[in-house]
């Protein structure tokens, strides 16, 4: 029997797998205008996108979870997404574990995300970073929106972002898989060392962000850019 499962019904940490081909699972894209790559990105939030498979329910979940256990090709979008999730989670966790900030830290822009990849000593793919972030956003693994008015007082192209709970769940999975365990461990060590070296500067800035007012007169954006990794709350 063949099932057609709405893609939006699949958990976000498993939905992202459709960036690559998945054996036994076909992604059926709606008949829309645009390139194949663009349609694949939009499919994450398109109510008409379907997975065609001979599995459903728990069996489909198990099949997709098993796919994460197999290492993706290092030049694939999925491998780049895995590195990105690892780096984002490592920075957020380091800030929290070191006492820099009790909540979840937002990175201030795509440039800040690129800086985190550098701190984590992971391969940077700046040429497609915006596309990867869009994939995480559309797959509902990340919060991503224009920099808050209170921090900058104007609108621009920069988007602040951080992983949500589903993104952190994926990071936890990647920390345990055989192919990604050491990548995660090394990234966490590198990021932890960096945050420890700049803890006071990050803590002062993030504390100031918490007291920013919605009057557009704040200077938190400018102060964020003075940090090695620009961050916001």
N, C-alpha and C positions, 0 to 999 in steps of 0.2 A: 504494500500500500504506500502511496505517495502522499505526503503531507505538505501543505503550503502554510508556513507559520509566519505571521506578521513580524517583521524584523524588530519592531518596537516592543514586542512582547519578550524578546530575548534580553537577558541581563546585560547591562552596559559593558561589563568586563569580558563578556563572551561575544557581544555584538561586534566589538572592534576587530575580532578575528577576520571578519569579512573584507578587511583591507587587502588580504591575500586570498588566494584560492584555498578552499577547504575541501578536502577529499570527501565525496559523498554528500556535499551540501552545495546547492546552486543558489546564487543570489539572483532573484528575479527583479530587475529594475523597472520602474514605471516608464511608460512611453512619454518621455519629456525631452525638451530641447536641451542641448548641451553636450559636452564631451563625456566620454565614458568615465573618466576620472572624476569629473565634477558630479556626475550622476551617482557615482559610488559614494562620494562624500555626503551628498544630500540624502542618500537612502537611509542613513542612520536615523533621521527624524521624519522620513516620508511615511505617512500612514499606509501607502499602497505598496511599499517594498515588502517582498516576501522571501523566505528561505524555502526552497523546495528540497525535501529530504525524505528518506524512508523512516526517519525517527521523529518522535514527538515527545513532549513532556520531559520527564526525568531522563529518558534515553537520549534525547537531543542534548540536554545539558551535559550529560556524561560524555557524549561524543565531542562536544566543543571543549570541555575541560581537558580532555585527553589531547586535543590539538595543541593546547598551550604547552604540554609537556615536551613536544617535539620542537627542537630549536629552529626558528625561521632562518632563512638565508640572510647573511649579514648585510646584503645590499637591498633587502626588502623593506617596504614601509613598516611592516609589523615589527621588525628588529629595531628600527629607528624609534617607533612608538614605545617599545619596551625600555629602551635607554632613556627616553624622555620621562616616562613615568617613574623610573628608578631615581633619576636625578631630582625631579620635583619633590618626590616623597622624602628623599634623603635630606634636602635642605629644610623642608618644613619640620621634619622630625628632629633635626639637629637644633633648630631654633627653640623648639619646645623642650627637648631633653636637657638643654644647657641652661634653661631658665631665661633665655632671651625674651621669649614671648609665650604666654600661656595658651593662646589660641592657635589658629592656622594662619600662616603668613601668606599674603598675596605677593606674587612677583609683579613688578610694575609695568612690564612691557615684554614684547618679544625679545628685545635686546637683553632684558634681565634674564629671560629663560636661556638665551644663548650663553650668558655669563655663568649661569648655574651649571650648564653642561661642561663648560671649561673648568670650573671649580671641581666638579665631580670627575674630571679627567676622562670624559667620555667623548666619543667621536662627534664632532659638530657637523651638522648638515644645514647650515644657515640658508642654503638655496631653497630648501623645501620646509623650513621650520614653520612658516605661517600655515602651510597646508597640513602639517602634522598636528599643530595646535587646533586647527579647525576640525580635524578628524576627532580629536579628543573631546572637543566641545560638542560637536554634533552627536557623538556616541554617548553623550551624557556622563562622561568621566571627569569633567572639569567645569568649574565656574569661570566664565570669561566675559568681560564686559568693559565698556569705556571707563577709563580712570575716573573715579568718583569726583563729582564736582567740588566737594569740600577740599580735596587735596590739590586741585589745580585751578579751579575757577573758570575753566573753558573746556571745550571738547576738541579732541584731536584723534589721530588714528591709533594711538597706543591703547592697548587693552590690558588691564590687570587680570591676573588669573591664578588659580590654584586648583589642585585636585579636590574632588569631592569625595564622599565616603566610598563610592564605587571605584574611583581611581586609586584610593588608598588600599582598597581590597585587592586590586590588581597588583599593586606594589608588594603587598604581603605575599601574594602568590609567587611573584617573580623572585622574591627573596628565598624561596624554598626549592624552586625547580633546579634540576641538575645543571642545565645549560646557562642559567642566569644567576645562580646563587653567588658565584664569585664576583661577577660584575656588580651585583648589588652590594656585596660586602666591601669591595674596594671603593665604590662610590661613596658609601656611608662614611668610611674612614677618612677619605679626602675632604668631604664636606664638613664633617665634624671638626676636623683640624682647622679648617678655614673659619668656621663660625666661632670657634674658641678664640682665634686670633683677633677677631673683630667684634667680639660679643658686646662690649660697652657701646660701640657706635650703633650697632643694630638695635640694642635695647633702648637707647635714648630716642632714636628715631621712631621706633614702633610705639613707644609710650606717648610721644607727641602726636602720632597719628590718631590715637584713641581719643584725644581731646579736641580734635579738629572740629570746627563748626561748619554748618552748611551755608556759609555766607560767601563762599568763593574767594575768601581773602587769605586762605592758608598758603603756606610755602612748603608743604610736605613733599610735593613733587620735586621741587628744586633740591631739597635736602636728600631725597631718595637717590637722585642722580649722582650725589657725592659718594655714595656707598659702592663698594666693589660689586655687590649685587643689589640693584635698586629694588626695594620692597615697600609694601603698603599693607594696610589692614583692611 
